Amino acid sequence: MKMKALDASHLLIILTAQESRSLGLAEGLSWNSLHCRLTIARIFAAACANTDFARHKDQIAIRAMATTDGETVLMFTAVAPAKAKKGATRKIFRIKYSGPYVYELENVDDLLNALERLYRSNTQGGCQLLQYGRKYRLILSPYFTMKEKTEGILKEYGRLCGVGKVAAAVSLEHGRVLSRDAVKQVGGCL
């Protein structure tokens, strides 16, 4: 578990995939779940004890996100009461995007069906096609529009086999590039 008090009112906690599974958060972060709320409250209490994050009488806003590789990111923010100062600058923290995504497809039929459906759903962004042994891989750039529908199409025909620059680099090193923009070049012809 990585934790860091970014300033007096922001605390960032990152749980690994193994920690998320052991705490029962890998199934999803649902605020309707009592288990999820209690687990996050325990994590917050432990983090307050181990860092210099000072818990005031302010309310605490919690932002939680599960990444595609199973990590859980929690951001705790001390929210001041409604008497906020006018003109005070607000700090914004951004969590960097984790792409590219690498999907592996078993055969040509699955590949062609996936590319055709991606093209018909007006998917934008770069999608490289590689032959990887007897299978095929699609490397989706970080700018590829990953909507729920798009992700559903990819999961229907293939499996996510890696996320990040390292996974893409390994695929490019050991695979043979067939197309630099497969959705447009191949999917558009079907």
Buried (B, 14 or more C-beta within 10 A) or exposed (E): BEBEBBEEBBBBBBBBBEBBBEBEBBEEBEEEBEEBBEBBEEBBEEBBEEBEBEEEEEEBEBEBEBBBEBBBBBBBBBEBEEEEEEEEEEEEEEEEEBBBBBBBBEEEEBBBBBBBBBBEBEBEBBBBBBEBEEBBBBBBBBEBEBEEEBBEBBEEBBEBBBBBEEBBBBBBEEBEEBBEBBBBBBBEEE
